[in-house]
């Protein structure tokens, strides 16, 4: 089994954060079951830091949060993400979480 990080991009407008959307997101979490090892970790406001200084992040590109799934492979992670209701208001980046440390 491998772990994959699902990074949510885009700050949904307040009108999108309706009770219905929150309910659909919770239903999606329930449907994923135990494969979702870290369900919903939202981010607050952020800034982009470069050698040129500090800048605001465009709302469409902002990081909204992340989840972690543990599944057999990338295709299984993508199948889970394709059903996520967050896609109605933003995008989701999927990356394998690489283990590091002694003996890895």
C-alpha positions as CSV (number, residue, x, y, z in Angstrom):
1,X,0.0,0.0,0.0
2,X,1.1,3.5,-0.7
3,X,0.1,6.9,0.7
4,X,-1.0,9.7,-1.5
5,X,-1.5,13.4,-0.6
6,X,-4.5,15.1,-2.1
7,X,-3.9,18.8,-2.1
8,X,-6.9,21.0,-2.7
9,X,-6.3,24.2,-4.8
10,X,-8.6,27.1,-4.9
11,X,-10.4,29.1,-2.3
12,X,-14.1,28.5,-2.8
13,X,-16.3,31.6,-2.7
14,X,-18.6,31.8,0.3
15,X,-21.5,31.0,-1.9
16,X,-20.0,27.6,-2.7
17,X,-19.5,26.8,1.0
18,X,-23.2,25.9,1.4
19,X,-24.5,23.3,3.8
20,X,-25.2,21.1,0.7
21,X,-21.5,21.2,-0.4
22,X,-20.3,20.4,3.1
23,X,-22.8,17.5,3.3
24,X,-21.6,16.1,0.0
25,X,-17.9,16.4,1.1
26,X,-18.7,14.5,4.4
27,X,-20.6,11.9,2.3
28,X,-17.5,11.6,0.1
29,X,-15.3,11.1,3.2
30,X,-17.6,8.4,4.5
31,X,-17.6,6.7,1.0
32,X,-13.8,6.5,1.0
33,X,-13.8,4.8,4.3
34,X,-10.6,3.6,5.9
35,X,-8.5,4.4,2.9
36,X,-8.7,8.1,3.9
37,X,-6.1,8.1,6.7
38,X,-6.1,11.9,7.2
39,X,-9.5,13.2,6.0
40,X,-9.7,17.0,5.9
41,X,-6.9,19.4,6.9
42,X,-7.9,22.9,5.9
43,X,-5.4,25.7,5.4
44,X,-5.9,29.4,6.4
45,X,-4.7,32.4,4.4
46,X,-1.3,32.0,2.8
47,X,1.5,34.0,1.2
48,X,3.9,33.1,-1.5
49,X,7.6,33.7,-0.6
50,X,10.3,33.9,-3.3
51,X,13.7,35.5,-3.5
52,X,11.8,38.6,-4.9
53,X,9.8,39.0,-1.7
54,X,6.4,38.1,-0.3
55,X,3.2,38.2,-2.4
56,X,-0.5,37.3,-2.1
57,X,-1.6,34.1,-3.6
58,X,-4.3,34.3,-6.3
59,X,-7.6,32.8,-4.9
60,X,-7.8,30.2,-7.8
61,X,-4.2,29.0,-7.0
62,X,-4.4,29.1,-3.2
63,X,-4.0,25.9,-1.2
64,X,-7.2,25.1,0.6
65,X,-6.1,22.0,2.5
66,X,-5.1,18.4,2.1
67,X,-6.1,14.8,2.8
68,X,-4.1,11.6,2.8
69,X,-5.3,8.3,1.3
70,X,-3.6,4.9,1.6
71,X,-4.3,2.7,-1.4
72,X,-2.7,0.2,-3.7
73,X,-1.5,2.7,-6.4
74,X,-1.9,6.0,-8.1
75,X,-4.9,4.8,-10.2
76,X,-6.8,3.9,-7.0
77,X,-6.0,7.4,-5.6
78,X,-7.2,9.1,-8.8
79,X,-10.4,7.0,-8.7
80,X,-11.1,8.4,-5.2
81,X,-10.3,12.0,-6.2
82,X,-12.5,11.9,-9.3
83,X,-15.6,11.5,-7.0
84,X,-14.7,14.4,-4.6
85,X,-17.2,17.2,-4.6
86,X,-14.4,19.8,-4.1
87,X,-13.8,19.5,-7.9
88,X,-17.0,21.6,-8.3
89,X,-15.1,24.6,-7.0
90,X,-11.4,23.9,-7.3
91,X,-8.8,21.3,-8.3
92,X,-7.0,18.5,-6.5
93,X,-3.4,17.6,-7.0
94,X,-2.4,14.0,-6.2
95,X,1.2,13.1,-5.2
96,X,2.6,10.0,-3.7
97,X,4.0,10.5,-0.2
98,X,7.5,9.3,-0.1
99,X,8.8,7.9,3.2
100,X,12.1,9.2,4.4
101,X,14.2,8.5,7.4
102,X,16.6,5.8,8.7
103,X,16.5,2.6,6.7
104,X,14.2,4.1,4.0
